[in-house]
Amino acid sequence: MPVTAFLFAAVDCPPVLVGTIYGDSTGRFREGASMRTSRITNVLFVDGYSLFLTLAGSRYVVVSWAPGGHNIYMNRIYH
């Protein structure tokens, strides 16, 4: 499954993620830019990483979560 980009210091802010982006295959974001995803529609857990799928069809791998407790993926409901 192709990955759109990798997020570092990600924060789960339902219904989106925010973080620092690297390896953006679309070329929309420069390396190390802060960004916000479109609405998260699903999450998969692959080899210890969280892969978030968005309404826009992007796929983001969370490499690291931001410190401070705002990084816990819990109780999301997907429709």
PDB file of N, CA, C and O in Angstrom, chain B, residues numbered from 101:
ATOM      1  N   MET B 101       0.848  -1.181   0.000  1.00  0.00           N
ATOM      2  CA  MET B 101       0.000   0.000   0.000  1.00  0.00           C
ATOM      3  C   MET B 101       0.891   1.240   0.000  1.00  0.00           C
ATOM      4  O   MET B 101       1.688   1.416   0.921  1.00  0.00           O
ATOM      5  N   PRO B 102       0.776   2.098  -1.004  1.00  0.00           N
ATOM      6  CA  PRO B 102       1.624   3.286  -1.063  1.00  0.00           C
ATOM      7  C   PRO B 102       1.326   4.268   0.075  1.00  0.00           C
ATOM      8  O   PRO B 102       0.178   4.446   0.481  1.00  0.00           O
ATOM      9  N   VAL B 103       2.375   4.888   0.568  1.00  0.00           N
ATOM     10  CA  VAL B 103       2.265   5.860   1.655  1.00  0.00           C
ATOM     11  C   VAL B 103       2.410   7.258   1.074  1.00  0.00           C
ATOM     12  O   VAL B 103       3.285   7.507   0.244  1.00  0.00           O
ATOM     13  N   THR B 104       1.546   8.174   1.516  1.00  0.00           N
ATOM     14  CA  THR B 104       1.613   9.562   1.053  1.00  0.00           C
ATOM     15  C   THR B 104       2.770  10.304   1.713  1.00  0.00           C
ATOM     16  O   THR B 104       3.515  11.025   1.049  1.00  0.00           O
ATOM     17  N   ALA B 105       2.917  10.121   3.037  1.00  0.00           N
ATOM     18  CA  ALA B 105       3.971  10.822   3.769  1.00  0.00           C
ATOM     19  C   ALA B 105       4.099  10.244   5.164  1.00  0.00           C
ATOM     20  O   ALA B 105       3.314   9.396   5.586  1.00  0.00           O
ATOM     21  N   PHE B 106       5.118  10.731   5.871  1.00  0.00           N
ATOM     22  CA  PHE B 106       5.402  10.306   7.230  1.00  0.00           C
ATOM     23  C   PHE B 106       5.252  11.500   8.159  1.00  0.00           C
ATOM     24  O   PHE B 106       5.718  12.597   7.848  1.00  0.00           O
ATOM     25  N   LEU B 107       4.601  11.289   9.300  1.00  0.00           N
ATOM     26  CA  LEU B 107       4.390  12.361  10.274  1.00  0.00           C
ATOM     27  C   LEU B 107       5.220  12.117  11.525  1.00  0.00           C
ATOM     28  O   LEU B 107       5.234  11.016  12.077  1.00  0.00           O
ATOM     29  N   PHE B 108       5.911  13.160  11.960  1.00  0.00           N
ATOM     30  CA  PHE B 108       6.687  13.140  13.191  1.00  0.00           C
ATOM     31  C   PHE B 108       6.045  14.117  14.168  1.00  0.00           C
ATOM     32  O   PHE B 108       5.428  15.098  13.755  1.00  0.00           O
ATOM     33  N   ALA B 109       6.191  13.850  15.465  1.00  0.00           N
ATOM     34  CA  ALA B 109       5.612  14.693  16.511  1.00  0.00           C
ATOM     35  C   ALA B 109       4.125  14.917  16.235  1.00  0.00           C
ATOM     36  O   ALA B 109       3.615  16.029  16.371  1.00  0.00           O
ATOM     37  N   ALA B 110       3.447  13.847  15.847  1.00  0.00           N
ATOM     38  CA  ALA B 110       2.025  13.926  15.503  1.00  0.00           C
ATOM     39  C   ALA B 110       1.163  14.110  16.745  1.00  0.00           C
ATOM     40  O   ALA B 110       1.502  13.652  17.836  1.00  0.00           O
ATOM     41  N   VAL B 111       0.050  14.785  16.549  1.00  0.00           N
ATOM     42  CA  VAL B 111      -0.950  14.984  17.596  1.00  0.00           C
ATOM     43  C   VAL B 111      -2.294  14.557  17.022  1.00  0.00           C
ATOM     44  O   VAL B 111      -2.680  14.988  15.935  1.00  0.00           O
ATOM     45  N   ASP B 112      -2.996  13.716  17.751  1.00  0.00           N
ATOM     46  CA  ASP B 112      -4.322  13.255  17.346  1.00  0.00           C
ATOM     47  C   ASP B 112      -5.342  14.282  17.804  1.00  0.00           C
ATOM     48  O   ASP B 112      -5.607  14.412  18.999  1.00  0.00           O
ATOM     49  N   CYS B 113      -5.915  15.012  16.856  1.00  0.00           N
ATOM     50  CA  CYS B 113      -6.915  16.051  17.120  1.00  0.00           C
ATOM     51  C   CYS B 113      -8.170  15.697  16.328  1.00  0.00           C
ATOM     52  O   CYS B 113      -8.454  16.337  15.315  1.00  0.00           O
ATOM     53  N   PRO B 114      -8.918  14.700  16.765  1.00  0.00           N
ATOM     54  CA  PRO B 114     -10.065  14.252  15.960  1.00  0.00           C
ATOM     55  C   PRO B 114     -10.911  15.415  15.471  1.00  0.00           C
ATOM     56  O   PRO B 114     -11.263  16.305  16.245  1.00  0.00           O
ATOM     57  N   PRO B 115     -11.227  15.404  14.211  1.00  0.00           N
ATOM     58  CA  PRO B 115     -11.155  14.284  13.276  1.00  0.00           C
ATOM     59  C   PRO B 115      -9.904  14.265  12.404  1.00  0.00           C
ATOM     60  O   PRO B 115      -9.895  13.579  11.382  1.00  0.00           O
ATOM     61  N   VAL B 116      -8.835  15.003  12.772  1.00  0.00           N
ATOM     62  CA  VAL B 116      -7.632  15.107  11.941  1.00  0.00           C
ATOM     63  C   VAL B 116      -6.395  14.773  12.764  1.00  0.00           C
ATOM     64  O   VAL B 116      -6.476  14.571  13.975  1.00  0.00           O
ATOM     65  N   LEU B 117      -5.249  14.718  12.091  1.00  0.00           N
ATOM     66  CA  LEU B 117      -3.936  14.657  12.731  1.00  0.00           C
ATOM     67  C   LEU B 117      -3.177  15.908  12.342  1.00  0.00           C
ATOM     68  O   LEU B 117      -3.368  16.442  11.249  1.00  0.00           O
ATOM     69  N   VAL B 118      -2.320  16.375  13.229  1.00  0.00           N
ATOM     70  CA  VAL B 118      -1.396  17.444  12.886  1.00  0.00           C
ATOM     71  C   VAL B 118       0.003  16.941  13.204  1.00  0.00           C
ATOM     72  O   VAL B 118       0.177  16.090  14.076  1.00  0.00           O
ATOM     73  N   GLY B 119       0.991  17.463  12.506  1.00  0.00           N
ATOM     74  CA  GLY B 119       2.355  17.022  12.759  1.00  0.00           C
ATOM     75  C   GLY B 119       3.332  17.632  11.777  1.00  0.00           C
ATOM     76  O   GLY B 119       2.983  18.504  10.981  1.00  0.00           O
ATOM     77  N   THR B 120       4.559  17.157  11.852  1.00  0.00           N
ATOM     78  CA  THR B 120       5.628  17.584  10.967  1.00  0.00           C
ATOM     79  C   THR B 120       5.776  16.526   9.884  1.00  0.00           C
ATOM     80  O   THR B 120       5.933  15.343  10.186  1.00  0.00           O
ATOM     81  N   ILE B 121       5.727  16.945   8.632  1.00  0.00           N
ATOM     82  CA  ILE B 121       5.665  16.016   7.513  1.00  0.00           C
ATOM     83  C   ILE B 121       7.020  15.862   6.818  1.00  0.00           C
ATOM     84  O   ILE B 121       7.766  16.823   6.634  1.00  0.00           O
ATOM     85  N   TYR B 122       7.302  14.619   6.442  1.00  0.00           N
ATOM     86  CA  TYR B 122       8.498  14.296   5.663  1.00  0.00           C
ATOM     87  C   TYR B 122       8.116  13.270   4.596  1.00  0.00           C
ATOM     88  O   TYR B 122       7.203  12.466   4.786  1.00  0.00           O
ATOM     89  N   GLY B 123       8.823  13.313   3.487  1.00  0.00           N
ATOM     90  CA  GLY B 123       8.639  12.315   2.444  1.00  0.00           C
ATOM     91  C   GLY B 123       7.311  12.396   1.728  1.00  0.00           C
ATOM     92  O   GLY B 123       6.762  11.370   1.326  1.00  0.00           O
ATOM     93  N   ASP B 124       6.784  13.597   1.561  1.00  0.00           N
ATOM     94  CA  ASP B 124       5.488  13.773   0.903  1.00  0.00           C
ATOM     95  C   ASP B 124       5.596  13.400  -0.575  1.00  0.00           C
ATOM     96  O   ASP B 124       6.255  14.090  -1.353  1.00  0.00           O
ATOM     97  N   SER B 125       4.949  12.314  -0.948  1.00  0.00           N
ATOM     98  CA  SER B 125       5.019  11.827  -2.326  1.00  0.00           C
ATOM     99  C   SER B 125       4.222  12.688  -3.304  1.00  0.00           C
ATOM    100  O   SER B 125       4.393  12.562  -4.517  1.00  0.00           O
ATOM    101  N   THR B 126       3.352  13.565  -2.789  1.00  0.00           N
ATOM    102  CA  THR B 126       2.542  14.411  -3.659  1.00  0.00           C
ATOM    103  C   THR B 126       3.241  15.724  -4.009  1.00  0.00           C
ATOM    104  O   THR B 126       2.871  16.390  -4.975  1.00  0.00           O
ATOM    105  N   GLY B 127       4.248  16.091  -3.222  1.00  0.00           N
ATOM    106  CA  GLY B 127       4.952  17.348  -3.456  1.00  0.00           C
ATOM    107  C   GLY B 127       4.219  18.578  -2.946  1.00  0.00           C
ATOM    108  O   GLY B 127       4.627  19.703  -3.236  1.00  0.00           O
ATOM    109  N   ARG B 128       3.135  18.382  -2.185  1.00  0.00           N
ATOM    110  CA  ARG B 128       2.377  19.533  -1.676  1.00  0.00           C
ATOM    111  C   ARG B 128       3.065  20.227  -0.512  1.00  0.00           C
ATOM    112  O   ARG B 128       2.913  21.436  -0.337  1.00  0.00           O
ATOM    113  N   PHE B 129       3.820  19.482   0.286  1.00  0.00           N
ATOM    114  CA  PHE B 129       4.433  20.040   1.492  1.00  0.00           C
ATOM    115  C   PHE B 129       5.953  19.935   1.402  1.00  0.00           C
ATOM    116  O   PHE B 129       6.486  18.947   0.897  1.00  0.00           O
ATOM    117  N   ARG B 130       6.640  20.953   1.892  1.00  0.00           N
ATOM    118  CA  ARG B 130       8.095  20.898   1.947  1.00  0.00           C
ATOM    119  C   ARG B 130       8.503  20.053   3.154  1.00  0.00           C
ATOM    120  O   ARG B 130       7.737  19.908   4.106  1.00  0.00           O
ATOM    121  N   GLU B 131       9.699  19.506   3.107  1.00  0.00           N
ATOM    122  CA  GLU B 131      10.208  18.678   4.192  1.00  0.00           C
ATOM    123  C   GLU B 131      10.232  19.470   5.497  1.00  0.00           C
ATOM    124  O   GLU B 131      10.731  20.594   5.542  1.00  0.00           O
ATOM    125  N   GLY B 132       9.687  18.872   6.558  1.00  0.00           N
ATOM    126  CA  GLY B 132       9.707  19.499   7.874  1.00  0.00           C
ATOM    127  C   GLY B 132       8.622  20.524   8.114  1.00  0.00           C
ATOM    128  O   GLY B 132       8.632  21.206   9.139  1.00  0.00           O
ATOM    129  N   ALA B 133       7.681  20.647   7.183  1.00  0.00           N
ATOM    130  CA  ALA B 133       6.585  21.614   7.363  1.00  0.00           C
ATOM    131  C   ALA B 133       5.569  21.072   8.364  1.00  0.00           C
ATOM    132  O   ALA B 133       5.391  19.860   8.491  1.00  0.00           O
ATOM    133  N   SER B 134       4.913  21.972   9.061  1.00  0.00           N
ATOM    134  CA  SER B 134       3.786  21.591   9.910  1.00  0.00           C
ATOM    135  C   SER B 134       2.568  21.459   9.007  1.00  0.00           C
ATOM    136  O   SER B 134       2.368  22.258   8.092  1.00  0.00           O
ATOM    137  N   MET B 135       1.758  20.443   9.277  1.00  0.00           N
ATOM    138  CA  MET B 135       0.584  20.248   8.434  1.00  0.00           C
ATOM    139  C   MET B 135      -0.550  19.627   9.229  1.00  0.00           C
ATOM    140  O   MET B 135      -0.369  19.102  10.328  1.00  0.00           O
ATOM    141  N   ARG B 136      -1.726  19.710   8.627  1.00  0.00           N
ATOM    142  CA  ARG B 136      -2.939  19.103   9.188  1.00  0.00           C
ATOM    143  C   ARG B 136      -3.544  18.238   8.094  1.00  0.00           C
ATOM    144  O   ARG B 136      -3.682  18.680   6.953  1.00  0.00           O
ATOM    145  N   THR B 137      -3.903  17.011   8.436  1.00  0.00           N
ATOM    146  CA  THR B 137      -4.504  16.110   7.456  1.00  0.00           C
ATOM    147  C   THR B 137      -5.961  16.484   7.215  1.00  0.00           C
ATOM    148  O   THR B 137      -6.542  17.282   7.950  1.00  0.00           O
ATOM    149  N   SER B 138      -6.533  15.899   6.182  1.00  0.00           N
ATOM    150  CA  SER B 138      -7.984  15.962   6.042  1.00  0.00           C
ATOM    151  C   SER B 138      -8.580  14.955   7.040  1.00  0.00           C
ATOM    152  O   SER B 138      -7.841  14.282   7.759  1.00  0.00           O
ATOM    153  N   ARG B 139      -9.874  14.860   7.079  1.00  0.00           N
ATOM    154  CA  ARG B 139     -10.562  14.000   8.048  1.00  0.00           C
ATOM    155  C   ARG B 139     -10.048  12.560   7.963  1.00  0.00           C
ATOM    156  O   ARG B 139      -9.950  11.988   6.877  1.00  0.00           O
ATOM    157  N   ILE B 140      -9.723  11.988   9.120  1.00  0.00           N
ATOM    158  CA  ILE B 140      -9.285  10.602   9.199  1.00  0.00           C
ATOM    159  C   ILE B 140     -10.507   9.692   9.063  1.00  0.00           C
ATOM    160  O   ILE B 140     -11.515   9.881   9.742  1.00  0.00           O
ATOM    161  N   THR B 141     -10.398   8.705   8.175  1.00  0.00           N
ATOM    162  CA  THR B 141     -11.518   7.786   7.951  1.00  0.00           C
ATOM    163  C   THR B 141     -11.253   6.394   8.489  1.00  0.00           C
ATOM    164  O   THR B 141     -12.189   5.640   8.754  1.00  0.00           O
ATOM    165  N   ASN B 142      -9.964   6.042   8.656  1.00  0.00           N
ATOM    166  CA  ASN B 142      -9.639   4.702   9.131  1.00  0.00           C
ATOM    167  C   ASN B 142      -8.200   4.688   9.613  1.00  0.00           C
ATOM    168  O   ASN B 142      -7.403   5.558   9.261  1.00  0.00           O
ATOM    169  N   VAL B 143      -7.879   3.694  10.418  1.00  0.00           N
ATOM    170  CA  VAL B 143      -6.506   3.510  10.868  1.00  0.00           C
ATOM    171  C   VAL B 143      -6.176   2.032  10.819  1.00  0.00           C
ATOM    172  O   VAL B 143      -6.997   1.181  11.162  1.00  0.00           O
ATOM    173  N   LEU B 144      -4.952   1.742  10.385  1.00  0.00           N
ATOM    174  CA  LEU B 144      -4.453   0.375  10.351  1.00  0.00           C
ATOM    175  C   LEU B 144      -3.167   0.350  11.168  1.00  0.00           C
ATOM    176  O   LEU B 144      -2.452   1.349  11.251  1.00  0.00           O
ATOM    177  N   PHE B 145      -2.885  -0.790  11.762  1.00  0.00           N
ATOM    178  CA  PHE B 145      -1.648  -0.942  12.516  1.00  0.00           C
ATOM    179  C   PHE B 145      -0.785  -1.949  11.772  1.00  0.00           C
ATOM    180  O   PHE B 145      -1.150  -3.117  11.643  1.00  0.00           O
ATOM    181  N   VAL B 146       0.371  -1.487  11.280  1.00  0.00           N
ATOM    182  CA  VAL B 146       1.242  -2.305  10.447  1.00  0.00           C
ATOM    183  C   VAL B 146       2.663  -2.267  11.024  1.00  0.00           C
ATOM    184  O   VAL B 146       3.271  -1.201  11.122  1.00  0.00           O
ATOM    185  N   ASP B 147       3.176  -3.422  11.397  1.00  0.00           N
ATOM    186  CA  ASP B 147       4.549  -3.538  11.896  1.00  0.00           C
ATOM    187  C   ASP B 147       4.866  -2.521  12.990  1.00  0.00           C
ATOM    188  O   ASP B 147       5.956  -1.951  13.005  1.00  0.00           O
ATOM    189  N   GLY B 148       3.936  -2.293  13.894  1.00  0.00           N
ATOM    190  CA  GLY B 148       4.163  -1.393  15.016  1.00  0.00           C
ATOM    191  C   GLY B 148       3.914   0.073  14.735  1.00  0.00           C
ATOM    192  O   GLY B 148       4.093   0.913  15.617  1.00  0.00           O
ATOM    193  N   TYR B 149       3.500   0.395  13.511  1.00  0.00           N
ATOM    194  CA  TYR B 149       3.209   1.783  13.147  1.00  0.00           C
ATOM    195  C   TYR B 149       1.717   1.956  12.900  1.00  0.00           C
ATOM    196  O   TYR B 149       1.016   1.012  12.537  1.00  0.00           O
ATOM    197  N   SER B 150       1.250   3.179  13.103  1.00  0.00           N
ATOM    198  CA  SER B 150      -0.137   3.521  12.797  1.00  0.00           C
ATOM    199  C   SER B 150      -0.188   4.143  11.411  1.00  0.00           C
ATOM    200  O   SER B 150       0.546   5.087  11.118  1.00  0.00           O
ATOM    201  N   LEU B 151      -1.050   3.614  10.566  1.00  0.00           N
ATOM    202  CA  LEU B 151      -1.248   4.121   9.213  1.00  0.00           C
ATOM    203  C   LEU B 151      -2.644   4.721   9.157  1.00  0.00           C
ATOM    204  O   LEU B 151      -3.644   4.008   9.245  1.00  0.00           O
ATOM    205  N   PHE B 152      -2.699   6.045   9.009  1.00  0.00           N
ATOM    206  CA  PHE B 152      -3.970   6.753   8.996  1.00  0.00           C
ATOM    207  C   PHE B 152      -4.399   7.034   7.568  1.00  0.00           C
ATOM    208  O   PHE B 152      -3.618   7.555   6.771  1.00  0.00           O
ATOM    209  N   LEU B 153      -5.638   6.689   7.243  1.00  0.00           N
ATOM    210  CA  LEU B 153      -6.215   6.934   5.916  1.00  0.00           C
ATOM    211  C   LEU B 153      -7.168   8.110   6.028  1.00  0.00           C
ATOM    212  O   LEU B 153      -7.920   8.216   6.997  1.00  0.00           O
ATOM    213  N   THR B 154      -7.139   9.000   5.031  1.00  0.00           N
ATOM    214  CA  THR B 154      -7.943  10.217   5.096  1.00  0.00           C
ATOM    215  C   THR B 154      -9.060  10.218   4.060  1.00  0.00           C
ATOM    216  O   THR B 154      -9.067   9.427   3.117  1.00  0.00           O
ATOM    217  N   LEU B 155      -9.985  11.115   4.265  1.00  0.00           N
ATOM    218  CA  LEU B 155     -11.098  11.301   3.344  1.00  0.00           C
ATOM    219  C   LEU B 155     -10.604  11.661   1.943  1.00  0.00           C
ATOM    220  O   LEU B 155     -11.226  11.289   0.949  1.00  0.00           O
ATOM    221  N   ALA B 156      -9.495  12.377   1.867  1.00  0.00           N
ATOM    222  CA  ALA B 156      -8.934  12.785   0.577  1.00  0.00           C
ATOM    223  C   ALA B 156      -8.166  11.657  -0.110  1.00  0.00           C
ATOM    224  O   ALA B 156      -7.696  11.824  -1.235  1.00  0.00           O
ATOM    225  N   GLY B 157      -8.036  10.509   0.562  1.00  0.00           N
ATOM    226  CA  GLY B 157      -7.353   9.373  -0.029  1.00  0.00           C
ATOM    227  C   GLY B 157      -5.866   9.285   0.289  1.00  0.00           C
ATOM    228  O   GLY B 157      -5.156   8.461  -0.286  1.00  0.00           O
ATOM    229  N   SER B 158      -5.395  10.125   1.195  1.00  0.00           N
ATOM    230  CA  SER B 158      -3.985  10.084   1.589  1.00  0.00           C
ATOM    231  C   SER B 158      -3.765   9.018   2.653  1.00  0.00           C
ATOM    232  O   SER B 158      -4.692   8.612   3.353  1.00  0.00           O
ATOM    233  N   ARG B 159      -2.509   8.572   2.757  1.00  0.00           N
ATOM    234  CA  ARG B 159      -2.125   7.580   3.757  1.00  0.00           C
ATOM    235  C   ARG B 159      -0.890   8.097   4.482  1.00  0.00           C
ATOM    236  O   ARG B 159       0.161   8.292   3.872  1.00  0.00           O
ATOM    237  N   TYR B 160      -1.022   8.316   5.784  1.00  0.00           N
ATOM    238  CA  TYR B 160       0.064   8.868   6.583  1.00  0.00           C
ATOM    239  C   TYR B 160       0.519   7.856   7.621  1.00  0.00           C
ATOM    240  O   TYR B 160      -0.298   7.283   8.342  1.00  0.00           O
ATOM    241  N   VAL B 161       1.835   7.639   7.691  1.00  0.00           N
ATOM    242  CA  VAL B 161       2.424   6.797   8.724  1.00  0.00           C
ATOM    243  C   VAL B 161       2.893   7.713   9.843  1.00  0.00           C
ATOM    244  O   VAL B 161       3.640   8.662   9.605  1.00  0.00           O
ATOM    245  N   VAL B 162       2.454   7.428  11.066  1.00  0.00           N
ATOM    246  CA  VAL B 162       2.926   8.192  12.219  1.00  0.00           C
ATOM    247  C   VAL B 162       4.204   7.515  12.710  1.00  0.00           C
ATOM    248  O   VAL B 162       4.185   6.376  13.175  1.00  0.00           O
ATOM    249  N   VAL B 163       5.314   8.245  12.593  1.00  0.00           N
ATOM    250  CA  VAL B 163       6.604   7.739  13.021  1.00  0.00           C
ATOM    251  C   VAL B 163       6.823   8.009  14.499  1.00  0.00           C
ATOM    252  O   VAL B 163       7.384   7.178  15.213  1.00  0.00           O
ATOM    253  N   SER B 164       6.373   9.184  14.959  1.00  0.00           N
ATOM    254  CA  SER B 164       6.489   9.511  16.382  1.00  0.00           C
ATOM    255  C   SER B 164       5.325  10.412  16.786  1.00  0.00           C
ATOM    256  O   SER B 164       4.768  11.149  15.972  1.00  0.00           O
ATOM    257  N   TRP B 165       4.982  10.327  18.059  1.00  0.00           N
ATOM    258  CA  TRP B 165       3.914  11.149  18.624  1.00  0.00           C
ATOM    259  C   TRP B 165       4.522  12.291  19.419  1.00  0.00           C
ATOM    260  O   TRP B 165       5.609  12.152  19.980  1.00  0.00           O
ATOM    261  N   ALA B 166       3.831  13.411  19.469  1.00  0.00           N
ATOM    262  CA  ALA B 166       4.281  14.560  20.254  1.00  0.00           C
ATOM    263  C   ALA B 166       4.208  14.208  21.734  1.00  0.00           C
ATOM    264  O   ALA B 166       3.284  13.514  22.160  1.00  0.00           O
ATOM    265  N   PRO B 167       5.166  14.677  22.518  1.00  0.00           N
ATOM    266  CA  PRO B 167       5.104  14.424  23.961  1.00  0.00           C
ATOM    267  C   PRO B 167       3.985  15.226  24.599  1.00  0.00           C
ATOM    268  O   PRO B 167       3.516  16.214  24.036  1.00  0.00           O
ATOM    269  N   GLY B 168       3.569  14.800  25.761  1.00  0.00           N
ATOM    270  CA  GLY B 168       2.610  15.581  26.523  1.00  0.00           C
ATOM    271  C   GLY B 168       1.220  14.987  26.628  1.00  0.00           C
ATOM    272  O   GLY B 168       0.304  15.662  27.098  1.00  0.00           O
ATOM    273  N   GLY B 169       1.032  13.749  26.208  1.00  0.00           N
ATOM    274  CA  GLY B 169      -0.243  13.102  26.428  1.00  0.00           C
ATOM    275  C   GLY B 169      -1.295  13.326  25.368  1.00  0.00           C
ATOM    276  O   GLY B 169      -2.385  12.761  25.457  1.00  0.00           O
ATOM    277  N   HIS B 170      -0.997  14.143  24.357  1.00  0.00           N
ATOM    278  CA  HIS B 170      -1.988  14.381  23.297  1.00  0.00           C
ATOM    279  C   HIS B 170      -1.774  13.438  22.131  1.00  0.00           C
ATOM    280  O   HIS B 170      -2.161  13.736  21.001  1.00  0.00           O
ATOM    281  N   ASN B 171      -1.162  12.308  22.407  1.00  0.00           N
ATOM    282  CA  ASN B 171      -0.748  11.438  21.325  1.00  0.00           C
ATOM    283  C   ASN B 171      -1.400  10.065  21.384  1.00  0.00           C
ATOM    284  O   ASN B 171      -0.979   9.155  20.670  1.00  0.00           O
ATOM    285  N   ILE B 172      -2.384   9.903  22.190  1.00  0.00           N
ATOM    286  CA  ILE B 172      -2.943   8.575  22.369  1.00  0.00           C
ATOM    287  C   ILE B 172      -4.136   8.390  21.452  1.00  0.00           C
ATOM    288  O   ILE B 172      -5.113   9.138  21.516  1.00  0.00           O
ATOM    289  N   TYR B 173      -4.040   7.383  20.599  1.00  0.00           N
ATOM    290  CA  TYR B 173      -5.145   7.018  19.710  1.00  0.00           C
ATOM    291  C   TYR B 173      -6.122   6.193  20.537  1.00  0.00           C
ATOM    292  O   TYR B 173      -5.811   5.069  20.929  1.00  0.00           O
ATOM    293  N   MET B 174      -7.297   6.744  20.801  1.00  0.00           N
ATOM    294  CA  MET B 174      -8.270   6.040  21.636  1.00  0.00           C
ATOM    295  C   MET B 174      -9.680   6.335  21.160  1.00  0.00           C
ATOM    296  O   MET B 174     -10.021   7.471  20.832  1.00  0.00           O
ATOM    297  N   ASN B 175     -10.477   5.303  21.129  1.00  0.00           N
ATOM    298  CA  ASN B 175     -11.926   5.427  20.994  1.00  0.00           C
ATOM    299  C   ASN B 175     -12.394   6.247  19.796  1.00  0.00           C
ATOM    300  O   ASN B 175     -13.416   6.928  19.881  1.00  0.00           O
ATOM    301  N   ARG B 176     -11.673   6.194  18.696  1.00  0.00           N
ATOM    302  CA  ARG B 176     -12.192   6.839  17.483  1.00  0.00           C
ATOM    303  C   ARG B 176     -13.331   6.008  16.946  1.00  0.00           C
ATOM    304  O   ARG B 176     -13.312   4.780  17.033  1.00  0.00           O
ATOM    305  N   ILE B 177     -14.311   6.671  16.396  1.00  0.00           N
ATOM    306  CA  ILE B 177     -15.428   5.990  15.745  1.00  0.00           C
ATOM    307  C   ILE B 177     -15.421   6.388  14.286  1.00  0.00           C
ATOM    308  O   ILE B 177     -15.408   7.576  13.965  1.00  0.00           O
ATOM    309  N   TYR B 178     -15.430   5.416  13.407  1.00  0.00           N
ATOM    310  CA  TYR B 178     -15.400   5.667  11.980  1.00  0.00           C
ATOM    311  C   TYR B 178     -16.746   5.329  11.378  1.00  0.00           C
ATOM    312  O   TYR B 178     -17.353   4.320  11.735  1.00  0.00           O
ATOM    313  N   HIS B 179     -17.219   6.165  10.467  1.00  0.00           N
ATOM    314  CA  HIS B 179     -18.516   5.949   9.825  1.00  0.00           C
ATOM    315  C   HIS B 179     -18.315   5.614   8.367  1.00  0.00           C
ATOM    316  O   HIS B 179     -19.287   5.395   7.644  1.00  0.00           O
TER     317      HIS B 179
END
